[in-house]
Amino acid sequence: MCLGSTWYLVVGWSFICWWAADVRAEEHPVVGVLRETAGKTMAELETDEVFKEAELAKKYLAALDLLEKKLAAEGDLDGIVGLREEKKAVAENGTASGHSGTALVGLRGKYLQLREDLRRETDKERAKLLAGVKQAVTGKESELVKAGDVDGALEIRRDGERLLGELSKDMAGSGTGAGMAASPGSVSLPEIRTAEDLRAFLAGSVWKVTGGSGSIRSRIEFGMDGNATADDGRKLGGWSCDDARTFRISAAGNTGVFGPGWDSFELSLADGGKVSATKVTNPHHGRTVRLRLADDAKTGLSFSKGRPARTSQEADTVRMVCGLSDPDHVSFEYPPGRGSYLRHIKYVLNCHERPDQMTPLFREDATFKVVPLDDGAVRLEAVNFPGFFLAVDAGKGQVVLRKDPGLPVSRFRLEPGG
């Protein structure tokens, strides 16, 4: 599977180089050197990603083999059938099947998350490569202009833009060119050429604020309804796209400009501050679920504003969103879309309405790390109390926060909600 993909990567880049021979014959020597080094680096990144994905798939298949033995011992034939189709899909092209058996969900989720992390790291390296080429081209342009060689600077700019376009196309197609097969281990960058393309890319996305100053501290979400929100659901105003690189959040007067890899942007705020943000890929964001005990399907969790969470046979539906204190983790909103969140207070899980002035303590108390288990169940760990997990206190019928609680009372299933 992956060795074949590697062969396509090497042959494909060679084809691109042959195809562009006439172009390079007239190309500025400086850009020619950049083309050679950047092409080699791009091929190395793609090849390294393929082999890493192959190793990850190998480990996932081994975990699926262990799970099949467990299902066999339980006499679960339907589960085994779905499991084998999953193994076939992964072995053939590295992708997961469409089966949704409970035994598969947690294990698959962990695999997909690790694969996404791997791809994200490779994309960052690709973006750095583009930025480095652009910086080298700009630097040489400036050097020639200062030396009085304007025609040479224009030649550098023309050939440099052509090279950047070819490299970006190569990235957008995951290393694909004419006569070249796509690698199953690669991630496509969006092809954005107009303001409408950018709007489609932004709609529904979440971005983690990673630096800078200003009132936005945690995250920015671009709603499908054309409104942007920050941190805890606080409204920032309507958002719109100026062109294929910039957008505005109108009510707040903020202007954002994207970087070359489409996974980050810089936002200039109306008050003069600036923040940078990176794209969040959180598989749980936007899911509506019911929380039930994994080992007791009849026991779920129900909620009321201002009161501790209770166990119940009728589990309430909550909406999972990117975590209030860390968008890579999750917060639970109840009722969905109403701005109240589940949070732990004095080691008891409560449902509290979002305060007008969100505090760091509220954010952290309402953010949990989803820890997947092999059988599809999950544990929910408090981000501000590492090692403390939500657990059911059967005696009081409450959900509490406990350090290293027993598995039966701290294993939950994220049952799809209505």
Buried (B, 14 or more C-beta within 10 A) or exposed (E): BBEEBBEBBBBBBBBBBEEBEEBBEEBBEBBBEBBEBBBEBBBEBBBBBBBBBBEBBEEBBEBBEEBBEBBEEEEBEEBBEBBBBBBEBBBEEBEBBEBEBBBBBBBBBBBBBBBBEBBBEBBBBBBBBBEBBBEBBEEBBEBBBEEEEEEBBBBBBEBBEBBBEBBBBBBBBBBBBEEBBBBBBBBBBEEBEEBEBBBEBBEEBBBBBEEBEBBBBBBBBBBEEEBBBBBBBBEBBBBBBEEBBBBBBBBBEBBBEBBBBBBBBBBBBEEEBEBBBBBBBBEBBBBBBBBBBBBBEEBBBBBEEEEBBBBBEEBBBBBBBBBBBBBBBBBBBBBBEEEBBBBBEEBBBBBBEBEEEBEEEBBBBBBBBBBBBEBBBBBBBBBBBEEBBBBBBEEEEBBBBBEEBEBEBBBBBBBEBE
